[in-house]
Amino acid sequence: MRLPEVPEVPVVPALPVLPRILHTQTLSAEAFAAFGDVIAAGAHSSTAINEGTAQRFDDLTRLDVNQGDGTPCVAIFRTSDKSQPAPYRLTMFERHLLGSQTFVPMGQGRCLAVLTLGDASPDEENIQAFIVEPGQGITLRRGVWHHPLITLGSADVLVIERRSAEVDCDIVPIQGKFIVAV
């Protein structure tokens, strides 16, 4: 007995997974509140100092670096425009459970803060991106998932973080494909 012929089914190539485009938003204390503090002089009251030649702005952020044997560490991260060319593809998230991190671009430097919340892993459905402009800085609360530092061109960035013999950096690869549009 002869079986009926089965027509060939054409193989359809899999569609490529297109990256999700994340658009940056203006950095404001309200928009950034879930992740930490915005550091900017204009949003706080000041006191005249040095015989009136300068204004002092106090308590611009809360540093949280003393957990366990942690101590404050002030550093400068220097990037080159060749190290992070646009488009900005996201590759991983990291978080620090024992201390906050502060980033302040120096001079005319700008950086990109890409963040999300989440417990054991980053919430990729709710990633947000902000541009930290000259004259601004940010402090990330401990436990906030963030992409490693991205600068828009070459920049020096002042960083204040927790230093300790204990490693405090959880790193996970990003599952989806994301590009940040500036």
HELIX and SHEET records of a PDB file:
HELIX    1   1 ALA A   29  PHE A   32  1                                   4    
HELIX    2   2 ALA A   41  ALA A   43  5                                   3    
HELIX    3   3 GLU A  124  ASN A  126  5                                   3    
SHEET    1   A 6 TYR A  88  ARG A  89  0                                        
SHEET    2   A 6 PHE A 178  ALA A 181 -1                                        
SHEET    3   A 6 ARG A  20  THR A  26  1                                        
SHEET    4   A 6 GLN A 128  VAL A 132  1                                        
SHEET    5   A 6 CYS A 111  THR A 116 -1                                        
SHEET    6   A 6 TRP A 145  HIS A 146 -1                                        
SHEET    1   B 6 TYR A  88  ARG A  89  0                                        
SHEET    2   B 6 PHE A 178  ALA A 181 -1                                        
SHEET    3   B 6 ARG A  20  THR A  26  1                                        
SHEET    4   B 6 GLN A 128  VAL A 132  1                                        
SHEET    5   B 6 CYS A 111  THR A 116 -1                                        
SHEET    6   B 6 ILE A 150  THR A 151 -1                                        
SHEET    1   C 5 GLY A  36  ILE A  39  0                                        
SHEET    2   C 5 GLY A 137  LEU A 140 -1                                        
SHEET    3   C 5 GLN A 101  PRO A 105 -1                                        
SHEET    4   C 5 ALA A 155  ARG A 163 -1                                        
SHEET    5   C 5 THR A  71  THR A  79 -1                                        
SHEET    1   D 2 THR A  47  ILE A  49  0                                        
SHEET    2   D 2 ALA A  54  ARG A  56 -1                                        
SHEET    1   E 2 MET A  92  ARG A  95  0                                        
SHEET    2   E 2 ASP A 170  PRO A 173 -1                                        
END                                                                             
